[in-house]
Amino acid sequence: MSESDIKTSSVSFLPYRIEGGEILVFLQKRTADAPSFPGDFLPFGGEIEAGEDPPAALMRELKEELGYAPVQEKYAGALEYPGHVVHVYLERVADGFEDSIHVMEGEYGKFFTEQEVYAEPKVPPDMKRVIPRFFDQIRAWDDSRTFQALK
């Protein structure tokens, strides 16, 4: 195996809720001095450390970043990039989620509709390319009657 075949791995956590038949995802505003994507809005997460599997890394990262332990997270799949794999987890969170966590490695967190994600200039283009997949997964996972009842 050459060095170019070695991939790093990370986890990403995308909390969401449904209001009025619309999905909202919770993203963090990274600090201006963050080593990557300074000032951008992104999901929570980070690198998987040696000896960790993705679920263990998710729990560690969320404790460090939010003081939060997910209770019904769902594995949404892996995003493959050259040299890197991102394991994505989604969780439908209750109203008041943002008041029950403390954003410790970013400026703050904010719920966005799908349209707001696309319109927000501080959401990186790569995130805008992959986010439709996760909105589609949420729609598929959550019973379609949920969306009908909330409209």
N, C-alpha and C positions, 0 to 999 in steps of 0.2 A: 504494500500500500504506500503510495507516494504522499508527500505532504499535501498535494492538491486534492487528494481523496478524503482527507480528514475533515470532518464537519464539526463545527461547534453547534451546540443546541441551547435553546432557551425556551421559556414558557411565557405565555401571554394570557391574561385574564380579562375577559370582557363581561362585566356585570350589565344586566339589562332589566328593564321593566316595560310594562305595556300600559299605556294611558290612552283612553279614548280611541282604542283600536290602532294605536301607533306604537311602534317599538322605539324605545330610547336606550342608547348605550352610554355607559359612564366611562369617560376618558379622563386621564390626568394631564394637567398642564405642567410640562417639565420645566425645571428652573432654567434661567438664562445661562447658568454655568454648568449645566449637565454635560457630561463627556460626549454624549451622542444625542442628536435631535434636540438641541437646546431650544426652549421656548415652544416646542411643538406639543400638540395634543396626541396622546397615544394610549393604548391599553396599559395596564399594570403588568409587571413581570420582570424577568431577567434571566441571566445565564444559569444553566444547569451545571452544578459543581461536580467535580470528580466523585464518583460513587453514588450520585443521586439519580433517581429515576424522575421522569417528568412530574408525577403527582407529588413526590416529596419536595421537589424544587418549587412547585406551585405553592404549597403550604408555607414553606420557608419565606419565599418572596412576598407573599401577601401579609404574613406576620410582620416582616420588616417594613413593608411599604404602607400598610393600611391598619395594622393591628387587627386583622380580620382573618377568620378561618371559614372558607366556603363550606356550605352544608349540602348543597345539591348541584355542584358543578357538573357539567357534562363536557366530555372530550369532543371537540369539534373537528379535530384533525390536525394534520401537520402542513405547514407551508414550507416548501422546499425552495431554497435559494442556493446559488453557487457558494459552497463552503459553509452553509448554515441551514439549520432546521428550526422552525418555531412551532412548538406544540401549543395549540390554542384551546382554551377552556372557556365555556360560557356558563353563566348562572343567572337565572331569573331571581331578582332580589325584591324585597318588600319595599313598600313606600317607607320613606325615612331612612333608607340605606345610607344616603350621604351624611346623615346626622349621626349614624352609628359607627362611622369609621373616622380615622384620622390620617390624612395624606401626609406622610412623613418624608417622602423622597421626591416630591414635586411641589408646585405652588398650591394647587387645589385640584379638585375633580369636578366634572360637570356632565350632566346628561345631555345628549344630543339626539335629535331625530336623524333619520337617514339623510334627509335633505340638508340638514344643518351640517352633517359630517362633510358632505360634498362641497358646501358653500364656505366652510371654515378654511381660511388661507393657512392656518397653522396646523392643519392635518396634512402630513406628508403625502405626496402623490402615490407612493406605493401602498399606503394604507387605504387610500381612496379606491385603488384598483382591487384590493382583496376584500374590503368590507362588505360588498354585496353578497358574497358567499355566506357570510355569517348572518346577515339579515334574513337571507333565504332559509338558512338552517333554523333560525328561531321561528320563522313562520311555519316551517314543516313540523317542528317539535311541539309547538304550542297548538293545541286543538284549534282548528279553524273556527269553531263556535266561539272561542274566546274573542276573536277579532270581530265577529258579527255582533256579539252581545255588547261590545264596548263602543260600537259606532253610533 
